[in-house]
Amino acid sequence: MIRHVLLFLAFLSSSTSLANSITDLCVADLKGALNPAGYPCKKPPLTVNDLVFSNFKAGNTSNILKASPTPAFVAQFPAVNGLGLSAARVDLDAGGVVPMHSHPGATEMVIMVRGRITTGFIAADNSVFVKTLKEGDIMVIPPGLLHFQVNAGGKKATCFVTYSSPNPEPQILYNALFGSSLDSDLVARTTFLDLAQVKKLKVKFGGSG
């Protein structure tokens, strides 16, 4: 009887190992529909090239923000599908800024590799945590909180960022307020900004209403 039980447990163990080896990876099929669990899996066979992202390079910082984020989210790097992580590279020219934004449901870790960047967040109790980071520094930003990055030196700065989500798409505060179709009067009333200034910013950031 014991021998039969041991054989049965061995069978279950081998079956589980086989199942795990099959489900270790779920490289995203981006043609499928995104759902809360992620994308459907790409059909096998997979190759090592499915697991490599080769575009983690500095982007164009010739824009109003003087900043260039290079995401390696699931849409750019399908291998992170279902794995609960992703990354980005952020390059900031002198005077560059990543404006106030949040990543709902994703913890962020900022890893400095060049220059100096001031980063910080506002906690739920409105306490403020701000630090100027230099090469070799790491800072963690809790999920869902408003945060920012600003170049703190006179030359280009670079940080790598990791997230606890494969799809940590940011909600940028100025885009939400001034790049949307939310009525300008409502924006002015709920932010205590002057209506004329709100309309000016709506034009600048492509909003309407």
C-alpha atoms as an extended CHARMM CRD file, in Angstrom:
* protein
*
       209  EXT
         1         1  MET       CA              0.0000000000        0.0000000000        0.0000000000  PROA      1               0.0000000000
         2         2  ILE       CA              2.7690000000        2.4150000000        0.9600000000  PROA      2               0.0000000000
         3         3  ARG       CA              4.5970000000        1.4930000000       -2.2380000000  PROA      3               0.0000000000
         4         4  HSD       CA              1.5100000000        2.3760000000       -4.2810000000  PROA      4               0.0000000000
         5         5  VAL       CA              1.1780000000        5.7190000000       -2.4820000000  PROA      5               0.0000000000
         6         6  LEU       CA              4.8410000000        6.5390000000       -3.1040000000  PROA      6               0.0000000000
         7         7  LEU       CA              4.4930000000        5.6770000000       -6.7900000000  PROA      7               0.0000000000
         8         8  PHE       CA              1.3800000000        7.8730000000       -7.0220000000  PROA      8               0.0000000000
         9         9  LEU       CA              3.1790000000       10.7990000000       -5.3580000000  PROA      9               0.0000000000
        10        10  ALA       CA              6.1390000000       10.3400000000       -7.6850000000  PROA      10              0.0000000000
        11        11  PHE       CA              3.7610000000       10.4510000000      -10.6470000000  PROA      11              0.0000000000
        12        12  LEU       CA              2.1570000000       13.6530000000       -9.3590000000  PROA      12              0.0000000000
        13        13  SER       CA              5.5750000000       15.1910000000       -8.8290000000  PROA      13              0.0000000000
        14        14  SER       CA              6.7210000000       14.3730000000      -12.3490000000  PROA      14              0.0000000000
        15        15  SER       CA              3.4330000000       15.6440000000      -13.7780000000  PROA      15              0.0000000000
        16        16  THR       CA              3.7680000000       18.9050000000      -11.8500000000  PROA      16              0.0000000000
        17        17  SER       CA              7.3460000000       19.3830000000      -13.0230000000  PROA      17              0.0000000000
        18        18  LEU       CA              6.2280000000       18.8200000000      -16.5970000000  PROA      18              0.0000000000
        19        19  ALA       CA              3.4000000000       21.3110000000      -16.2050000000  PROA      19              0.0000000000
        20        20  ASN       CA              5.7900000000       23.8790000000      -14.7150000000  PROA      20              0.0000000000
        21        21  SER       CA              8.2490000000       23.4760000000      -17.5550000000  PROA      21              0.0000000000
        22        22  ILE       CA              5.4510000000       24.1230000000      -20.0370000000  PROA      22              0.0000000000
        23        23  THR       CA              4.0830000000       27.1670000000      -18.1840000000  PROA      23              0.0000000000
        24        24  ASP       CA              7.3750000000       28.7770000000      -17.1020000000  PROA      24              0.0000000000
        25        25  LEU       CA              7.0070000000       31.2510000000      -19.9400000000  PROA      25              0.0000000000
        26        26  CYS       CA              4.0450000000       32.9390000000      -21.5510000000  PROA      26              0.0000000000
        27        27  VAL       CA              5.5860000000       35.2410000000      -24.1210000000  PROA      27              0.0000000000
        28        28  ALA       CA              2.7750000000       37.5620000000      -25.1380000000  PROA      28              0.0000000000
        29        29  ASP       CA              0.9140000000       37.1600000000      -28.3900000000  PROA      29              0.0000000000
        30        30  LEU       CA              0.3090000000       40.8720000000      -28.9190000000  PROA      30              0.0000000000
        31        31  LYS       CA             -2.3100000000       40.1090000000      -31.5650000000  PROA      31              0.0000000000
        32        32  GLY       CA             -4.5070000000       38.6820000000      -28.8300000000  PROA      32              0.0000000000
        33        33  ALA       CA             -6.7080000000       40.6780000000      -26.4720000000  PROA      33              0.0000000000
        34        34  LEU       CA             -5.1840000000       42.1270000000      -23.3180000000  PROA      34              0.0000000000
        35        35  ASN       CA             -7.0760000000       41.1020000000      -20.1680000000  PROA      35              0.0000000000
        36        36  PRO       CA             -6.3930000000       41.4970000000      -16.4250000000  PROA      36              0.0000000000
        37        37  ALA       CA             -4.2250000000       38.3610000000      -16.5060000000  PROA      37              0.0000000000
        38        38  GLY       CA             -2.1790000000       39.6560000000      -19.4450000000  PROA      38              0.0000000000
        39        39  TYR       CA             -2.0000000000       38.6400000000      -23.0870000000  PROA      39              0.0000000000
        40        40  PRO       CA             -2.5500000000       35.0910000000      -24.3930000000  PROA      40              0.0000000000
        41        41  CYS       CA              0.6360000000       33.0880000000      -24.8730000000  PROA      41              0.0000000000
        42        42  LYS       CA              2.5420000000       32.9510000000      -28.1190000000  PROA      42              0.0000000000
        43        43  LYS       CA              2.3890000000       29.4970000000      -29.6430000000  PROA      43              0.0000000000
        44        44  PRO       CA              5.5720000000       27.4050000000      -29.2970000000  PROA      44              0.0000000000
        45        45  PRO       CA              8.2760000000       26.8200000000      -30.1610000000  PROA      45              0.0000000000
        46        46  LEU       CA             10.0390000000       29.7360000000      -28.4660000000  PROA      46              0.0000000000
        47        47  THR       CA             13.6320000000       30.7750000000      -29.0420000000  PROA      47              0.0000000000
        48        48  VAL       CA             16.1080000000       32.6730000000      -26.9020000000  PROA      48              0.0000000000
        49        49  ASN       CA             15.4330000000       35.7310000000      -29.0790000000  PROA      49              0.0000000000
        50        50  ASP       CA             11.9180000000       35.8340000000      -27.6000000000  PROA      50              0.0000000000
        51        51  LEU       CA             13.5650000000       36.5550000000      -24.2380000000  PROA      51              0.0000000000
        52        52  VAL       CA             15.8640000000       39.3790000000      -25.3330000000  PROA      52              0.0000000000
        53        53  PHE       CA             15.0320000000       43.1030000000      -25.6360000000  PROA      53              0.0000000000
        54        54  SER       CA             17.5640000000       44.9110000000      -27.8230000000  PROA      54              0.0000000000
        55        55  ASN       CA             16.2160000000       48.4790000000      -27.8600000000  PROA      55              0.0000000000
        56        56  PHE       CA             17.2440000000       49.6790000000      -24.4020000000  PROA      56              0.0000000000
        57        57  LYS       CA             19.0310000000       52.6800000000      -25.8910000000  PROA      57              0.0000000000
        58        58  ALA       CA             18.9390000000       56.4180000000      -25.3220000000  PROA      58              0.0000000000
        59        59  GLY       CA             16.0170000000       58.0580000000      -27.0610000000  PROA      59              0.0000000000
        60        60  ASN       CA             15.4130000000       61.5190000000      -28.4740000000  PROA      60              0.0000000000
        61        61  THR       CA             15.3570000000       64.2130000000      -25.7880000000  PROA      61              0.0000000000
        62        62  SER       CA             14.5880000000       67.0500000000      -28.2390000000  PROA      62              0.0000000000
        63        63  ASN       CA             11.1190000000       67.7160000000      -26.8570000000  PROA      63              0.0000000000
        64        64  ILE       CA              9.3580000000       70.0500000000      -24.4520000000  PROA      64              0.0000000000
        65        65  LEU       CA             10.3250000000       67.8630000000      -21.4790000000  PROA      65              0.0000000000
        66        66  LYS       CA             13.9690000000       67.3670000000      -22.5520000000  PROA      66              0.0000000000
        67        67  ALA       CA             13.3840000000       63.7440000000      -21.5530000000  PROA      67              0.0000000000
        68        68  SER       CA             13.1590000000       60.3730000000      -23.2230000000  PROA      68              0.0000000000
        69        69  PRO       CA             11.6780000000       57.3080000000      -21.5300000000  PROA      69              0.0000000000
        70        70  THR       CA             12.3990000000       54.0030000000      -23.2850000000  PROA      70              0.0000000000
        71        71  PRO       CA              9.9150000000       51.4200000000      -21.9480000000  PROA      71              0.0000000000
        72        72  ALA       CA             10.4050000000       47.6780000000      -21.8950000000  PROA      72              0.0000000000
        73        73  PHE       CA              6.8010000000       46.9360000000      -20.9450000000  PROA      73              0.0000000000
        74        74  VAL       CA              4.8990000000       43.9550000000      -22.2800000000  PROA      74              0.0000000000
        75        75  ALA       CA              3.9490000000       45.8290000000      -25.4510000000  PROA      75              0.0000000000
        76        76  GLN       CA              7.6310000000       46.3230000000      -26.2860000000  PROA      76              0.0000000000
        77        77  PHE       CA              9.0460000000       43.2140000000      -24.5770000000  PROA      77              0.0000000000
        78        78  PRO       CA              6.4530000000       40.3950000000      -24.7820000000  PROA      78              0.0000000000
        79        79  ALA       CA              8.5980000000       38.0480000000      -22.6470000000  PROA      79              0.0000000000
        80        80  VAL       CA              7.5610000000       39.8460000000      -19.4250000000  PROA      80              0.0000000000
        81        81  ASN       CA              3.9320000000       38.8300000000      -19.9670000000  PROA      81              0.0000000000
        82        82  GLY       CA              2.5790000000       37.3570000000      -16.7270000000  PROA      82              0.0000000000
        83        83  LEU       CA              5.9010000000       37.6370000000      -14.8810000000  PROA      83              0.0000000000
        84        84  GLY       CA              5.0270000000       40.6530000000      -12.7210000000  PROA      84              0.0000000000
        85        85  LEU       CA              7.9080000000       42.8740000000      -13.7830000000  PROA      85              0.0000000000
        86        86  SER       CA              9.1320000000       45.2480000000      -16.4830000000  PROA      86              0.0000000000
        87        87  ALA       CA             11.6570000000       48.0330000000      -16.9350000000  PROA      87              0.0000000000
        88        88  ALA       CA             12.3530000000       51.3790000000      -18.5490000000  PROA      88              0.0000000000
        89        89  ARG       CA             15.3060000000       53.5910000000      -19.3340000000  PROA      89              0.0000000000
        90        90  VAL       CA             14.9920000000       57.3310000000      -18.6940000000  PROA      90              0.0000000000
        91        91  ASP       CA             17.3780000000       59.8740000000      -20.2400000000  PROA      91              0.0000000000
        92        92  LEU       CA             17.1820000000       63.5070000000      -19.1460000000  PROA      92              0.0000000000
        93        93  ASP       CA             19.0590000000       66.3870000000      -20.7710000000  PROA      93              0.0000000000
        94        94  ALA       CA             20.0770000000       69.3710000000      -18.6430000000  PROA      94              0.0000000000
        95        95  GLY       CA             16.8030000000       70.9220000000      -17.5130000000  PROA      95              0.0000000000
        96        96  GLY       CA             14.8970000000       67.7390000000      -18.3380000000  PROA      96              0.0000000000
        97        97  VAL       CA             11.8860000000       66.6000000000      -16.3510000000  PROA      97              0.0000000000
        98        98  VAL       CA              9.5360000000       63.6470000000      -16.0720000000  PROA      98              0.0000000000
        99        99  PRO       CA              6.3910000000       65.3680000000      -14.7670000000  PROA      99              0.0000000000
       100       100  MET       CA              4.1020000000       64.2400000000      -11.9810000000  PROA      100             0.0000000000
       101       101  HSD       CA              2.6300000000       60.8270000000      -12.7700000000  PROA      101             0.0000000000
       102       102  SER       CA              1.6380000000       57.5530000000      -11.1630000000  PROA      102             0.0000000000
       103       103  HSD       CA              1.6760000000       53.8470000000      -11.9970000000  PROA      103             0.0000000000
       104       104  PRO       CA             -1.4840000000       52.3040000000      -10.5340000000  PROA      104             0.0000000000
       105       105  GLY       CA             -0.6130000000       48.9610000000       -8.9360000000  PROA      105             0.0000000000
       106       106  ALA       CA              3.1220000000       49.0570000000       -9.7370000000  PROA      106             0.0000000000
       107       107  THR       CA              6.0210000000       49.6310000000       -7.3630000000  PROA      107             0.0000000000
       108       108  GLU       CA              8.9080000000       51.4860000000       -9.0280000000  PROA      108             0.0000000000
       109       109  MET       CA             12.6290000000       51.2450000000       -8.3330000000  PROA      109             0.0000000000
       110       110  VAL       CA             14.9230000000       53.9560000000       -9.7140000000  PROA      110             0.0000000000
       111       111  ILE       CA             18.5340000000       52.8800000000      -10.3770000000  PROA      111             0.0000000000
       112       112  MET       CA             20.9520000000       55.7140000000      -11.1810000000  PROA      112             0.0000000000
       113       113  VAL       CA             23.6410000000       55.0400000000      -13.7770000000  PROA      113             0.0000000000
       114       114  ARG       CA             24.8100000000       58.5150000000      -14.8790000000  PROA      114             0.0000000000
       115       115  GLY       CA             24.5660000000       62.1100000000      -13.7020000000  PROA      115             0.0000000000
       116       116  ARG       CA             22.2260000000       63.3100000000      -10.9800000000  PROA      116             0.0000000000
       117       117  ILE       CA             18.4360000000       63.1400000000      -10.8400000000  PROA      117             0.0000000000
       118       118  THR       CA             16.1490000000       64.5420000000       -8.1670000000  PROA      118             0.0000000000
       119       119  THR       CA             13.2030000000       62.2090000000       -7.6710000000  PROA      119             0.0000000000
       120       120  GLY       CA             10.4730000000       61.9680000000       -5.1140000000  PROA      120             0.0000000000
       121       121  PHE       CA              6.8720000000       61.1260000000       -4.3270000000  PROA      121             0.0000000000
       122       122  ILE       CA              3.9440000000       62.3720000000       -2.2880000000  PROA      122             0.0000000000
       123       123  ALA       CA              2.5880000000       59.7620000000        0.1180000000  PROA      123             0.0000000000
       124       124  ALA       CA             -1.0950000000       59.1880000000        0.8370000000  PROA      124             0.0000000000
       125       125  ASP       CA             -0.8410000000       61.3560000000        3.9960000000  PROA      125             0.0000000000
       126       126  ASN       CA              0.7240000000       64.1510000000        1.8640000000  PROA      126             0.0000000000
       127       127  SER       CA              4.1720000000       63.6860000000        3.3740000000  PROA      127             0.0000000000
       128       128  VAL       CA              6.9310000000       64.2830000000        0.8310000000  PROA      128             0.0000000000
       129       129  PHE       CA              9.9880000000       62.1240000000        0.1210000000  PROA      129             0.0000000000
       130       130  VAL       CA             12.5650000000       63.7610000000       -2.1750000000  PROA      130             0.0000000000
       131       131  LYS       CA             16.2070000000       62.8460000000       -2.8340000000  PROA      131             0.0000000000
       132       132  THR       CA             18.8600000000       63.8360000000       -5.3680000000  PROA      132             0.0000000000
       133       133  LEU       CA             20.3340000000       60.5720000000       -6.6070000000  PROA      133             0.0000000000
       134       134  LYS       CA             23.8070000000       60.0300000000       -8.0340000000  PROA      134             0.0000000000
       135       135  GLU       CA             25.4280000000       57.0950000000       -9.8170000000  PROA      135             0.0000000000
       136       136  GLY       CA             25.0610000000       53.9470000000       -7.7210000000  PROA      136             0.0000000000
       137       137  ASP       CA             22.0000000000       55.1450000000       -5.7780000000  PROA      137             0.0000000000
       138       138  ILE       CA             18.6810000000       53.2850000000       -5.8010000000  PROA      138             0.0000000000
       139       139  MET       CA             15.3180000000       54.5980000000       -4.6010000000  PROA      139             0.0000000000
       140       140  VAL       CA             11.9850000000       52.8350000000       -4.3070000000  PROA      140             0.0000000000
       141       141  ILE       CA              8.6210000000       54.4810000000       -5.0400000000  PROA      141             0.0000000000
       142       142  PRO       CA              5.4920000000       52.7610000000       -3.6490000000  PROA      142             0.0000000000
       143       143  PRO       CA              2.6450000000       51.8660000000       -6.0370000000  PROA      143             0.0000000000
       144       144  GLY       CA              0.0530000000       54.3750000000       -7.1680000000  PROA      144             0.0000000000
       145       145  LEU       CA              1.6780000000       57.5140000000       -5.7250000000  PROA      145             0.0000000000
       146       146  LEU       CA              2.3680000000       60.7310000000       -7.6140000000  PROA      146             0.0000000000
       147       147  HSD       CA              6.0890000000       61.0640000000       -8.3380000000  PROA      147             0.0000000000
       148       148  PHE       CA              8.5500000000       62.8110000000      -10.6550000000  PROA      148             0.0000000000
       149       149  GLN       CA             12.1440000000       62.9940000000      -11.8910000000  PROA      149             0.0000000000
       150       150  VAL       CA             14.1580000000       66.1640000000      -12.6140000000  PROA      150             0.0000000000
       151       151  ASN       CA             17.7010000000       66.4780000000      -13.9400000000  PROA      151             0.0000000000
       152       152  ALA       CA             19.6900000000       67.9290000000      -11.0350000000  PROA      152             0.0000000000
       153       153  GLY       CA             22.9160000000       68.6810000000      -12.9320000000  PROA      153             0.0000000000
       154       154  GLY       CA             24.1950000000       70.5270000000      -15.9570000000  PROA      154             0.0000000000
       155       155  LYS       CA             24.6470000000       67.4740000000      -18.1750000000  PROA      155             0.0000000000
       156       156  LYS       CA             22.6830000000       64.4490000000      -19.3650000000  PROA      156             0.0000000000
       157       157  ALA       CA             21.5260000000       61.9980000000      -16.7100000000  PROA      157             0.0000000000
       158       158  THR       CA             20.3070000000       58.4160000000      -17.0570000000  PROA      158             0.0000000000
       159       159  CYS       CA             18.4840000000       56.0330000000      -14.7720000000  PROA      159             0.0000000000
       160       160  PHE       CA             17.0570000000       52.5690000000      -15.2420000000  PROA      160             0.0000000000
       161       161  VAL       CA             13.6840000000       51.8640000000      -13.6780000000  PROA      161             0.0000000000
       162       162  THR       CA             12.0840000000       48.5450000000      -12.7600000000  PROA      162             0.0000000000
       163       163  TYR       CA              8.4030000000       47.9270000000      -12.0340000000  PROA      163             0.0000000000
       164       164  SER       CA              6.4360000000       45.1910000000      -10.2680000000  PROA      164             0.0000000000
       165       165  SER       CA              4.0570000000       44.9350000000      -13.2290000000  PROA      165             0.0000000000
       166       166  PRO       CA              4.4860000000       43.9110000000      -16.8710000000  PROA      166             0.0000000000
       167       167  ASN       CA              2.2720000000       46.8170000000      -17.9470000000  PROA      167             0.0000000000
       168       168  PRO       CA              2.8420000000       49.8160000000      -15.6240000000  PROA      168             0.0000000000
       169       169  GLU       CA              1.5310000000       52.4210000000      -18.0630000000  PROA      169             0.0000000000
       170       170  PRO       CA              1.8070000000       55.8370000000      -16.3840000000  PROA      170             0.0000000000
       171       171  GLN       CA             -1.0150000000       58.2900000000      -15.8690000000  PROA      171             0.0000000000
       172       172  ILE       CA              0.6280000000       61.6850000000      -16.3420000000  PROA      172             0.0000000000
       173       173  LEU       CA             -1.0660000000       64.4140000000      -14.3400000000  PROA      173             0.0000000000
       174       174  TYR       CA             -0.7810000000       67.2330000000      -16.8910000000  PROA      174             0.0000000000
       175       175  ASN       CA             -2.0360000000       64.9580000000      -19.6820000000  PROA      175             0.0000000000
       176       176  ALA       CA             -5.0240000000       63.9500000000      -17.5580000000  PROA      176             0.0000000000
       177       177  LEU       CA             -5.9030000000       67.5750000000      -16.7950000000  PROA      177             0.0000000000
       178       178  PHE       CA             -4.8790000000       69.4280000000      -19.9560000000  PROA      178             0.0000000000
       179       179  GLY       CA             -4.6150000000       66.7570000000      -22.6440000000  PROA      179             0.0000000000
       180       180  SER       CA             -8.1030000000       65.3420000000      -22.1500000000  PROA      180             0.0000000000
       181       181  SER       CA            -11.6180000000       66.4300000000      -23.0580000000  PROA      181             0.0000000000
       182       182  LEU       CA            -12.5780000000       67.2410000000      -19.4500000000  PROA      182             0.0000000000
       183       183  ASP       CA            -14.4240000000       70.5700000000      -19.4880000000  PROA      183             0.0000000000
       184       184  SER       CA            -12.0450000000       73.5040000000      -18.8470000000  PROA      184             0.0000000000
       185       185  ASP       CA            -14.4140000000       75.0370000000      -16.2990000000  PROA      185             0.0000000000
       186       186  LEU       CA            -14.4170000000       71.8020000000      -14.2890000000  PROA      186             0.0000000000
       187       187  VAL       CA            -10.6260000000       71.6360000000      -14.4390000000  PROA      187             0.0000000000
       188       188  ALA       CA            -10.4030000000       75.2350000000      -13.2050000000  PROA      188             0.0000000000
       189       189  ARG       CA            -12.9340000000       74.7050000000      -10.4120000000  PROA      189             0.0000000000
       190       190  THR       CA            -11.3630000000       71.4610000000       -9.1700000000  PROA      190             0.0000000000
       191       191  THR       CA             -7.7420000000       72.6790000000       -9.3270000000  PROA      191             0.0000000000
       192       192  PHE       CA             -8.3100000000       76.3540000000       -8.3090000000  PROA      192             0.0000000000
       193       193  LEU       CA             -6.4570000000       77.4400000000      -11.4560000000  PROA      193             0.0000000000
       194       194  ASP       CA             -7.4940000000       80.4500000000      -13.4870000000  PROA      194             0.0000000000
       195       195  LEU       CA             -9.8460000000       79.4490000000      -16.3430000000  PROA      195             0.0000000000
       196       196  ALA       CA             -7.7910000000       81.3910000000      -18.8960000000  PROA      196             0.0000000000
       197       197  GLN       CA             -4.6490000000       79.5510000000      -17.8220000000  PROA      197             0.0000000000
       198       198  VAL       CA             -6.4550000000       76.2020000000      -18.0730000000  PROA      198             0.0000000000
       199       199  LYS       CA             -7.5600000000       76.9940000000      -21.6290000000  PROA      199             0.0000000000
       200       200  LYS       CA             -4.0100000000       78.0560000000      -22.5220000000  PROA      200             0.0000000000
       201       201  LEU       CA             -2.6530000000       74.7700000000      -21.1860000000  PROA      201             0.0000000000
       202       202  LYS       CA             -5.3720000000       72.8210000000      -23.0190000000  PROA      202             0.0000000000
       203       203  VAL       CA             -4.0990000000       74.3080000000      -26.2770000000  PROA      203             0.0000000000
       204       204  LYS       CA             -0.4860000000       73.5660000000      -25.3740000000  PROA      204             0.0000000000
       205       205  PHE       CA             -1.0990000000       69.9200000000      -24.4830000000  PROA      205             0.0000000000
       206       206  GLY       CA             -3.7280000000       69.0950000000      -27.0890000000  PROA      206             0.0000000000
       207       207  GLY       CA             -6.8050000000       68.9150000000      -24.8770000000  PROA      207             0.0000000000
       208       208  SER       CA            -10.3420000000       70.0580000000      -25.6510000000  PROA      208             0.0000000000
       209       209  GLY       CA            -13.3910000000       71.2260000000      -23.7240000000  PROA      209             0.0000000000
